[in-house]
């Protein structure tokens, strides 16, 4: 490797800086045009922070990145070893205010603007995008006081729940974190009546913002009910999940997550606690169901419709193959794609059996293995007969290709669907750099004679590197489409016409720059669906073209007007969110 003399000087200077442990943060002007930054005279003094801490019962904490125990004066051998062993544990990252699931968004975009657990100790530990202070809110009152403090001091606010957002919406340079992950209260109502309304909406579960999907499902099981949650167990059941749409296994049966929200309790940009439902603050209720998280207020509590715990049939298929077989490079990849294609081509027939059927098919490419995991869920049935015939056709097709020993599969009947839904999933997905993107696929393309074959031909011929994965999600259609004339919300209209969501994810070493995009893949996937139906707001490419139309379609103008009504000063600005076009990329200064 060639190293210039100037590079040596830079390294020497960085090592010198490490001894001082400086925190590099931008300087704003601390005016109406810019947020107050840590190096500005307007930044709250220690005395002001301490006084504020007393008002929130000691729930204010000073944050350092979780990697700080591996660097400089904060170095702690035992703590560093623990952090390195825990770094891919999503639940550990949730519990650490100084961590995100996608570590690439913990960093600042300059050399050594980071603080990773696995880089050498002499490298400086930068604060990056990790906020300097956080309120670990235990009540709505904590959040109200935090919002008012942020308004008073013109702070850059970052609302953090589980830290899953893939483009860094829950962090920010020089920011003040409002952490809602400790709001864990849950209440079940067999006959929920929204405030201001006189009619029961059926059974519902009211969830604090910090309730995980896994926790919500466990609470529902005790009451004999299920609800729409995400495919990843460590995603909160309310918060950014439902505010961004809310894709889950039960979408075709019961509608997308945001369709099932009956009521929000929200702290507004003025610091007021309000209720939003179809009877009061209707515009805010409309916006929060699909308009995106962290934008219209801090959601404290969400009441979500529940459904009886009915039986279900689950089909599981897995494969784990070496990427070289019999000396042939790429043969493992080819086998994975062949199996993926046969199962994907079967999806239209399975969906026609029961419009409630959902599926997720995920091929992944590791350093030496190609891996496939696929789930198909048939809701409210225990009869395997109609299901077995198309599955047998798939098995026969794979046997004809010599692939019958390349995978395993099983068909299981669950008398109560909760027994399968409550199995933890994707709890070790944190601690990587992440770039991703998504595309909605229409009903017309999905059900056309060669539609899925065309999709698979495109996906299987893209270039993939170690750490790439593809998700083929049949978690739309069915009730999501049927709700088109039933649910009025900010949800992207394209969801009502879609049958598939395709996502591409690239997990990278933490030291990789967030600018490393999957531009070699996404344009080809986008070209599958013309005209475009849009993308999933919760799974987006930071370089998504025409992003406002892709996220919200014709709903954007109304969303922007609601944003101006409820947050005219732009206290809640997130990357690529409603109103973000009025601010710079980091949400610090108006443009």
N, C-alpha and C positions, 0 to 999 in steps of 0.2 A: 504494500500500500504506500502510495506517495504522500508524504506529509510536508507541507510547505513550512518555511521558517515563520511565516505569519501565523500559521496554525499553532506552532509551538508556543509562540508568544501568548496567543489566546488561551491555550491550556494552562500556561503558567499563571496568567492573570486570574483564571477561574479558580485555580487551587488557592491562590492568595485570598480571593473573595470568600472561599469556603470557611476560612478561619474566622471570618466575621459573621457568617451565617446571615447575610443580608436577605431581605425579602424584597424581590423585585416586583413592583406594582406600578401601574400607569398612574399618571397624575392628571386628574381632571381639573376643570376650572371651578368646580364647586359652585355652579350657578344654576339658573333655570335651564341652561342648555346642556349641562353636564352633571353627572352624579359626583358627589364628594368622594374622593379616593383617599387611601391611607396616608399618602404623602402630602395631602392638601391641608392648609391651616384650618379648614372647616371640619376636619375629621374629629369625632368626639374624643375628648380627653379621657384618660384613665379614670378620673373622678366621675365623669359622666357615664362611662360604661359601668362602673361600680354602682352608681346610684340606680341606673336602669336595671341592673341585675337584681337588686332588692325588690323591685316592682314585679319581677317574674319569678319570685320565690327561689332565686339561686339557679335558675335554669339556663342562664347565659354561660357559654363556655368559649374559651379561646381555642382556636383550632390550629393544628399543624397537620400537614399531609401525613398519611399513615406510614409513608416511607421515611419519615424524619428519624425514626429510631435506628435507621441503617446509615446515617450520615452525620458528620460534623459533631458538634458538642452534644447533640441529643442522642448520640450513638449508644445503644444498649444491646449487647450481644444476644441476650436471651429474648428481648423484645423483638429484635430484628429477625431472629430465627423463627419466632412465632409468626411474625407478619409474613415472612416468606412462605411458610407452610400453609398459611391461611389465605393467601392472596387470591386464590380462585374460588373461595367459598363465598357465595353470594350473601348468605346470612351474616357472615362476619363483616362484609363490606357494608351491609345495611346498618349494622350496629355502630359503625365508625363514621362520625360526622365528617371526618377528613378523607373520605373515600367515595369513589363512584364505582359503578359496575364496569364501565368502559374507561380504563385508566388513561387513555389518550386525551380525555377531556378533563383530566386533573392538571394538565400541563398548560404552559403558555407557549406561544409559537415563536420561540427563539431558542438557540442552542443552550442546553442545560437549564431551560425554564421548566424543570421538572423535579420530582423527588420520588423516584421509583425504589421499590424494596430490593430489587435485584441488580442495581448498578453499584460500582465500587464506592466504598466509604468516602474517599477524598472528593468525589464529585459534589458540588454544592447542592444543597437542598433548597429549591425555590418553592415559594408558596403556590406558584402557578395559578390555576383557576379555583383553587380551594379557598373558600371564604375565610376571613380572619376571625370572625366571631359567628356564633350560632346560638339561637334560642331553641333549646330542645323542648318544644312546647308540650305541655301536659294538659292543656285546656284551651278552650276558645279564647279565654281571657288573656292567656299568655300571647296568643297570636295577635289579638287586638292591640295589646301594648307594644308588641314588636313592630307591627305595621305603623302605629303612630310614631314610634321612635324613629323608624326609617324615614317617614315623611318629614319629621321635624329636622332631621339632619341630612336630608337629601341623599340617602344611601342607595347603593346599587343592591337590589334585593334578589336573592336566589331562593326559590321555594324548593325544598328537597323532601322527597318521601323515601323511596327505596333506591334512588339513584340509578335507575335503569335507562334513562333516556340516552339514545344513541348519538345525539349531536350536542350534548352538553347543556341542555336547557336547565338542569338543576345545579349548575355551578356558574361561577363568573369571576372575572378579574376584580380584585379588591371589593368583593361583595360581602353582604350581611345575610347569613343563611337563616331562613325560617324552616325549622325541621319539624315535620308533622308525623314522623314515623312512630312516635310514642303515643299517639291517639288510638287506643286499642279497644275502646268500649264498643260492645255489640248488644243490640236489643232486637228480639224477634217479636213481631206482631202478626197474629193470625188474621186480623182484619185491620189493615192499615188505612187510616183516613188522613190524607194530606192536610196540613194546616190551611184553613180557609175553605176547605171543601167538605161537603157533608156525606159523601158516598165512599164506601169502602172500596179499596183497590185490590183486595185480596191479601194474601200473606206477603210479608216483606221483612227484610233484615236491614236494620239501620247500623251502619258501620262507621267507626271512626276512621279518619283518613289513613291511619297507619296499619290497618288490618290487612294482612297478606291474603291472597287468594286461598292459600291452603288453610289459613285460620278461619276464613269465612265459610268454606266448605265444611270444615269440621263442626262449626257451630250450627250450620244448617242441617247436618246429618242428625244431630241430637233432636232436631224438631221435625225430622222426616221430610226435609226439603232440600232442593238444590238451587243453584243460581248460576248465571253466566259469569265466569271468571276467565283469566288469561290462560294460555297454554303453559306458561312458566309459573311455578308455584310461588316464587318469591316476588312476583309483581303484586302490588297492592290492588285489592278488589275495587277500591274507589280511588279518586285522584286522577293522575294523568291517563291511566288505563281507560276509564269510561269517558273522560273529557276529550280524549283523542279518538274515540270511536268504541274501542273495546272488543277486539276479536278473540273469540274463544271457541272451545269444542262445541258448545251448545248453541252457537249462533243460528244454524239452520233450523233448530227446533224451537228456539224461543226469541230469536232476534239478537242483534248485536248488543254489546254491553250497554251503550248509551240509551238504547231503546227501552231498557228495563229500569232506568232510574226514575223514581217517583218524586224525589225531593232532595234538595241540597241545603245544607247550612253553610254559609259562606261569610268570611270576613272580607269586607270590601276594601278598596284603596283608601277610604276615609277612616278605616278602623272600626266600622260598624258591623255587627253580627246580624245577618238577614237570612230569611228563608226564601228559597226560590223553588217554585213548583208551578203547576199549570193554573193556579189560582192567584198567586201573588208574585211580583217580580218576574213576570212571564218572559220578558225579553232576556233576562239573565239566565233563566232556566233553559230557554231555547239555545243560548250561546254555549252554556256549559255542557250540553249534550252534543259534542262533536267539534266544538270550536277550539279545543286544545287546552292543555293544562298550564297552570302558572300564569294565566293571561288576564282573567276577569276577576280574580279574587283568590283567596286562600280557602279552599274547601276543607271544612272541618269534619263534616259528617255527610254521608250519602245513604239514602234509603233506597234499597234495590228490591225489585219484585223477585219472589221465589216461586218454585214449582215443585210439585210432588216428586218424591224420590222413587221414580219408576224403574222397572228393570231395563237392562240394556245388554246388547251383544257387542263384544269388542274383538276386533281382529288385529293381531300384532304380527309384523314381519320384520326380521332383523337380518343383517348380513355384515360380516366383518372379514374383509379379504385383503391379502397382501397386494400392494400396488404393482408387484412383479410376480408373475406366476410362470413357472417353467422357463425362466429366463426371458420372458417376453415383457418388455416395459409397457406399462399401462394396461395390461390385461385385467388386473383387478378393477381398475376404473371402468373398463368396458363392461365387465360383468355387473357392476353396480348400476351402471346406466341402463343395461338391458333389463334388469329386474325392476328398476324404477319406471321404465317405460311401460312394461306390461301392467304394473299396478296402476299407473296414471291413466293408461288407456281404458282401464276397467272402471274408472270413477264415474263416467256418465251413466253406465248401466246401474251401478250401485246407487247413484242419486235418484234414478228413476224408480228404484224399488221403494224408496221412502224419501220424500223430499226433506226429511229431518236428518238424514245421514251426513256425517262430517268425517273429514280425513285430514291427516297431515303426513307428508312424505318428505323425509329429510336425508338426502345424500351428503356426506361430509368427506373431506379429503385431508388426511393427516400425513405426517412425514412418510410413513411406510405402510399405512393402511388406508383403504377406502371403506367407509362405514355407511350403512343404511339403517334407518329406523323409521317405521311407518305404523301409524295407528288409523284404524277405521272404526267409528263408533256409530252403532245403530240404536237409536233412542226409542224407549217405550215398546220394547219387544223382547221376548225370550225365545222366539222361533228362529232357529238357524237354517231351516230348510231353504227358504228363498235366497238366502245369502250364500249357501254352500255351492250352488250351481255356477254362478259366475266366478267364484274363487277357484273352483275346480278347473275351469277353463284357463285361468291364469296359470295354475300349477302345470297343466298339460303343455301350455305354450313354453314355459320355462324349461320343462323337461326335454322338449324337442330341441332346445338350444344347448342342452347339456349342462343346465344350471340348477338342476333339482337339488344338488348337494351344496350349493353356494349360499343358501339362506335357510333360515328356520322360520316357522310360523305357527301360530296357535289361535284358535277361536274359542272365546270364553263367554259364558252366560253369567251375568251378574243379576241376581234377584233384586238388588238395589244398586242403582247406578253410582251412588255415592262411594261404594266400595272401590270402584275404579278411579273416580274423580279425585279421591283423597290420597292417591299415591303421589308422593312428592316427585316433581320433575324439574330438571334443569337448575339444580341448586349449586352446581359447580361451574357456572358460566361466566363468572366475573373475573376481573384482573387481567383483561386483555385490552389491547388496542382494538378498536372496532370501527369498521365502515360498513354501511349497508344501504339497501334501497329496495323498493317494492313496486309492483305493478298489478293493478286490478285487471282481471280477464273476464270478458263478457259472457253472458249466457249463450249468445249466438255462436261465439267461437268455441266455447266449451262443448256444446252439444252438436256442432257441425260434424259431418262424417269423418273428416281427417283432422279435427281441431286439436285433440290432445296429442296426436302423432306429430303434428306440426310444432306444437309447443315443445315436445320432448326432443325433436330434431334440433331445434335452436338451442335448448339448454345443454344438451349433451355435447354439442360442438363448440361451446365456449371454452376459453382458456382458463384453467383453474390453477391456483397455487396452494401450497400447504396452508391450512387454516380456513379455506373457503368452504362454504356450505350453501345449499339451496333448500328453500322450503316451498313445498307445493301444498297450499292450504285450501281444502274444500270446506271452509268454515263460514261460507256466505250462501246466498240463495235461500230457498225455503222461506222461513219467517222473516229473514232480513228483507227479502224482496216484498213479501206480503205486507210489511209494515209501511210501505211507501205511501199509502193513502190513509194510514192510521196514526203514525207518529210524525209530529211536526218538530223538527230539530235542525241544528246546524250541521248535522252529518253530511259529508260529501254525497251528493245525489248519486254518484257512480256506484256506491255500495249497493243500491237498490237494483242495479242491472247486472251485478257481477255474480260469477259462480266460483271463481278461484282468486286467490291472492298468491302471487309469486314473489318471493323475497330472495335476495342474494346477500350473504354476509361474508365478510372477510375479517377474521380475527388475526391480529398482528402482534408482534412483540411490543411490549409497552413503549419501547424507545422509538417506534416508528411514528412518523409525523401523521397528524390527522388529515393532511392534504392528500395522502395516498388513497385515491378513490378507485372504485371499480368501473372506471370509464370504458375499459375494454369489454365489459359485460353488459352493463345496464342499457346502453343504446340499442343493442340487439333485442333485449327483452322488452323494452318499451315499444319497439317496432312491431311486436306481435299484436298489439292492440291498437288499431287505428279505426275510428278516432279514439283518443285516450279516454278512459273512464276516470283516471286519476290514480292516486297512490294512498297508502295508509300513513296518516300523519305521525303515527308512533314508530314507523319504520321507514326512515327517509334518507335519501342521499343529500348531503349538505350542498351539493351542486345541482340539485333538482331543477330542471328548466321550468320556467313559468310556475313557480312553486305555489303561489296563492290559488291559482286555478286548479292545480294538481291536488291541493289539499282540501279545497272547499267549493270549487266550481262557482256557480252563480250565487252562492250564499255569502261570498266574501264582503260585498258592499254592506250588507246588513250587519255582519259581524263587526266590521270596522266602526259602524255607527254606534253599536252597543258598547264597544270598547271605549269610544270617546265619551259616552254617557257615564259609564261606571268608573273609568280610570283616565280622565282627561290629561293628567300629568304624566302618564306612562310609568307609574311606579312598578307595574308588573310587565316587564318586557322580556321575552324569551327569544332565542334564536329561531328565526323563520316563523315566529308566531304572529298573530293578528296585531297590527300596529307596529311591528318591528321595522317596517320599511322607513319609519320616521326617525330611526336611530342608527348608529353605527353598528358594525357586526357584533361588537361585544355588549351592546345595550348601555353604553356609558354616556355618549354624547349624541344630542340630536343632530340630524343632518339636514 
